[in-house]
Amino acid sequence: MVHPGGGTAPPGTGRRARRGRGPSCRCNGVIPREIARGPGDRGGTTLSGRLPGAVGRRKQARFMATLCRPSVSVPEHVITMEQTLDLARERHPDHPQLPLALRLIENTGVRTRHIVQPIEETLKHPGFEERNRVYVAEAKARVPAVVQRALDDAELLTSDIDVILYVSCTGFMMPSLTAWLINEMDFEATTRQIPIAQLGCAAGGAAINRAHDFCTAYPQANALIVACEFCSLCYQPTDLAIGSLLSNGLFGDGIAAAVVRGRGGEGIALERNGSYLIPKTEEWIMYDVRATGFHFLLDKRVPATMEPLAPALQELAGTHGWDAADLDFYIVHAGGPRILDDLSKFLQVDPHAFRFSRATLTEYGNIASAVVLDALRRLFDEGGAPDRARGLLAGFGPGITAEMALGRWSRA
């Protein structure tokens, strides 16, 4: 009855020999006045140093920011669907809605999940302080190897990164893990830090979009995205609502990282992004923060949210001159099977188009902000898409919020 993900990335070594990059204009920390335009600007021009405006009103950058291959790692402790159902029966034998909860858990299609602690430890509640201590320790132990692999896949060094976006909603640190990473992995002291803690599952899409915005404002800058989610540390044994019991069988743990290169690289050349919030739905997915930690609240209306969100995806694509029903690949957040089924229905897209997201859900469960990056990793594993193939990425989460992006596959 918990939340999981699968293997650990091999340890990295921090800085490595420069590959696939031209000379840097960091100038040993002294930036000549004539090129002091912003981070990552190694002789190019910027868009007036100004962040892009509303979707549809933005001029396209000369060099498209490219979202490179993500690195993903899930913990070694595994819980199966069968074990989850058995635990629900053992711990809640007299629950009046147990049959409904069991049916809902089975319908998620989640076969396995991975968790940072053995199930015996996960089911205990030693208190919020101890759980957050575990979050910090596990993040520091696991994140660097995933980051190093993402840097290697993008053929960049820590010294090439201009901004780190760290997304997580399952633990809390101040300063953010970004500060620790800069020191531990020898990123430049001038690296920007953008931690995002309160967008939940939508944060993966939001991080991609904010990295895109940054690289549009500062052409040739490079952004590092890190998503670290240990949902199992939010298990609350006293939460017995149907939504809570369902969540116990849906969420998993996982870490993902990816680089957005301002120039060069293989992956999705990002062209446009947007955000949409369904009015008056902020209480549908939320945390009730108590002395015992984060209590996850899930409204029964959440699975039906694709009907109002699909038009936002269609409008974004239409603004770009594309048809959301006629794209080459789709990378979306898999909050549950109905999310994917309804997207297929309302976008009029073959269900097979969402196979990468469904595979993440089946093998890892809902790993929150890391889902989008893992689904993209699976597209890479399949060989990627044809050059110039058009695609859509989207993350969905609290708000109810959709973070959406459009791009073309680039084999440059």
N, C-alpha and C positions, 0 to 999 in steps of 0.2 A: 504494500500500500504506500508506495512512495514515488520518488522521482529520480531517473537514471540516464547514461550514454556509453564507449568501447575502447581503445588502447591509448597508450601515451606516446607522444612524439619523442623522437630521440633528442637528447640534449644538444644544444648548440654551443657555439664558442664566442658569441658576441660579434665583434668586428671581424670581417674577413676581407680577402683581397677584392678590390673593386672589380665588378663585372658588369659589362653592358652599359656603362655610363660614361659620359663625357666629363671633363674637368669640372670641379666644383668652384663656385664663386664665394665660398665662405671667407676666403682671404684671411685665414687665421683669426677670425673673429672681428676683423676690421672691414666694414663694408664701404667701398668707395661711394662717395656721394652720388655719382652719376648712375649707379646701379642699385641704390638703396631703395628698392621698390617693395620688397616683401620677402617672406621666407620662400626658399626654393627657386627664386628668380635668378637663374644663372645666365643672364644676358638677354632674356626675352622681354616681352612687354606684358603689362598687366591690364586688367580691365579697370583702370583708374583706382586700383587698390580697394575697390568697393565690392562688398558681397553682392551676389546676384539678387535681383528683385523677384517679383512674383513669376510663377511658371507661366510661360507663354509670352513674357515680355523681355526675356533675356536674350542678349546676343550670344551666339555660340562662340566658345573659345577657339582659337586657331588650333591648339593642340587639345584633343579630347582627353579627359582624365580616364584612365583605364583601371577597372577593378580586376585585380589579378587573382590567381588561384588561391582559395582559402586553405588554411591549415586547420584541421579539426582533431580534437582529442576528447575521448570520453573516459571516465574512471573505470577501474578494473572490477568493481563489485557489480554484479548483474542480478536483476530480479525479472522473472518472467511473468507473463500474463497469468499463468496458472498459480504461481506463488502469490501474486497480488490478490487473486480471487480467494484463495485459501486464507490469507491473512484477514481479508474483509469478513469472511465467515467466522473466523476464530475470535476476532476482536469485537464484532458487533452482532452476535448471534440473535439478540432480541430487538434489533433495530426494526421498527415497523416498515421501513422502506428498503430493507436489505435486498429483496429480489430486484427492485428497480435499479438500485445502485450497481448490483452485479451485472445487470443487463447493459447499463450504460457504459460500464468499464469494458465489457466485452466488445461493445460496438465501436470503441475507439480504434480498434485495429492495431493497438500497440502490442507487439509480441515480446519485446525485451526493452529494458531500460537499464541505465548504469548510474551508480550512486557513489559518492565519495567515501562513504563509510559502509561497513558491513550492515546488513539489514537489522541485526540485533541492536546496533548502536543507533541506527537511524530512527528506530521506533521509540527510543528513549527521548525524554525532554529534559536535558540538564540545565535549561535556562537560556535566555536570550544571549547573555554574556558569553557563555561557553560556546554556543552555536556560532556566534559571530567570530570568536577566536578560531574556531575550526575553519570558517570561511576564509579568514585572512591567511592562515597557515597553508591551506590547500591551494589558494590562489597563487601564493608566492612559490609554492613547490611545483605547480603544474603550468602556469602561464608562460614562463620564459621559453621553454622548449617549443611551444606552439608558435610563439612570436618569431623565434629564430627560423623555424621552418617556413613561415610565411615570407619572411625577408629573403630567404634563400630562393624560394619559388619566384619571387619578383625580381631576383638578381640585384638586390640592394643591400646596403649596409645600414647599421643603426645611424651612422652619420649622415645618411641620405634622407632621413625622415624629418619632416618639418612640424608635424602635428600628430599626436596620439589621441584617438577617440576611444574611451573605455566605457563599455556599456555593461551594466549588471543591475539586477533588481532583487538579488537574493542574499545580499550581505551589505555591510556598510563600512567604509574606511574614510578617514580624513587625516592627512591628505589622501587623495585618491591613489589607487595602485599605479597610476601613471607616474607619480613622483618616484615611487620605489623602482619602477621599471627603468626610468631614466638613469637613476644611479646604478642599479644592479647590472644593466645591460650596456651601459656606456653610450646612451643616446646623448646628443648635444644638450648642453644646459639651456640652450635657447629654444628647445622643442616646445611647441604649444601643447597645452593639456586641455582636453574637452571630455570630462566625465559626464555620463548621462545615466541617471539612476532611477528615473520615475516614468519611463515610457514602456516598461515591461517588455512584452514580446514584440512590440513595434520598434524597439530600440535598434534592432539589427538593421532594419530598413532606414531608420533615422540616421544611424551612423554612416551608412553608405551615402545618403543624401548630403549630410553635413561635410563629409570628405569631398564629395563632388563640388559643393559650394566653395570650399576652401581652395581646391585646386583650380576652380574657375576664377576665383578672385586673384589667386597667385599662380599663374601658369608655370608649369614645370616644378611646382612643389609636390612633395610626396606625403601621403597620409597613411598612418597605420591604424587599422580598426582592430579592437580586441573585445570579444564578448565572453564573459565568464559567468556562468549560471550554475549554481548548486541548489536547485529547487528542493532537493531532499532535506535541506537544512530548514526549510519552512514548513515541514510536516507538523501538524498540530493535532495530537491525539484526542483532544476534547472537542474538536470541531466535527459535528455529526450531521450537518446539513447535507442534502444530496449533492450540492455543488462541491462541497469539501470532499466527500467520499469519491466523487468522480475525479477530482483533481489528484487524489492519492494514487489513482491508477493511470494518470495521463502524463504527468510531468517527469522529466529526466534531467540529469546533470550533463553539462558539456562545456567545452571551451573551444572557441574559434578565433582565428585572426586572419586578416587579409590586408594587403597593401593596395591603395589606390595611387597609381603612378600618374604624375602630371604629364609625363611624356614617355612613350614607348611602352613595352610590356604586352603580354597576351592576355586576353580576357574580354570583359565587356567595356567598350568605350562608351562612357556615360554621356547622354545627350540632353536629358531633361529630367527634372524631378518635381514632385509635388506632395502635398499633404492634405488630408481631408479628415475632419472630425464630424461624426454623426451627432447632431445637436441633442442635448439633454440625455446623454447616455453615460455620463462620467461615473455613475454608481454601479454600472453593470459589471465592470472588472475593477477591483480595488483591493487595497490592503486596509485592514483594520489593525492599526499598530497598537499593541498592548505591551504590558510588562513581559509577557511570554514571547514577544516577537511579532513577526508579520503573519497575520491571519488573512489568508486569501479568500476573497468573496467573489463568487462567480454566479451571475444572474442567468436564469434559465433562458432568457431571450438572446444571449450571446451567439449561439449557433446560427441564428437567422440573420446575422448582420451583413452577410454578403449581398443580400438583395439591395440595401441602400448603398453599399460600398462599390458594387460593380459599376454603377453609372459614373462614379468618380474615376475609376480606372479607364472607362471608355472615353470620358471627357479629356483626360490627360493625353491619351493616345491620339484622339481626334485633333487636339490642339497642335500636336506634332505632325499632323498629316498622316497618321497611321490608323489602322483599324485594329482595336484590341482583340477582335475575334480572328485575326489573320496574321499572327506573329509566328516567329520560328521557335521561340522557347519562352517558358514561363517559370520563374523562380519566386515562389510565394511562401509565406509563413503557413505552416501546417498546424493550426491550433487544434484541429480535430478533423475527422473524415468529412463531416458535413460542410465544413468550410471549403474543402476542395470540391466536393460534389456540387455545391451551390455555385461556386465560381465557374465550374464547367457549364452549368445550366444557364446562368445569367450572362456569361460572356460568350456563350455558344461556342465553346472550345472543347475539343476531344478530351475526355478524361485522361488519356495517355500523356497529354501535355504536362500534367502535374505529377508525373511519376517520380521525379526527384524529391519533391516535397513529401509525397506519400511514403517513399522509402525511408526518409528521415523519421517520420512519425512511427512507422512500423518497427524500425530497428532501435531507435533511441527514445521514442516518446516526444513530447513537446519540450524541447530544450530552450524554450523562451527566445531570447534575442539571438541565439546562435543558430536557429533553424534555417534562416535564409542563407547564411554562409555555408552551412552543411549541404543544403540542397544545391547550391552553386558548385560546391566541391564535387558533387556527384555528376554534374554536367561535365566538368573537367575530366573526371574519371572515364566518362563515356567517349572522350575524344574531343569534347567541345562542340562548337557549332561551326557551320561554314562561315568563311570570311564575309563580313557585312551582314550576317543574319541578324534579324531584328528581334528584340526580346523585352520582356517586362519583368521587373522585380517589385515585390511588395511585402511589407511587414504590417501586421495588424496587432493592435493591443489596446491598453486602457485609453479611455477617452470618450467613446470608442474612436481610435485613431488609425488611419491608414497612411503609411509612408511609402511612396511609389516612385519608381524610376524607370526610364526607358534608355535603351542603349543598343549598340550594334557589336557583334562579335568582331574582335580585332585580332588578327594573327601577326601583327607587326612585331 
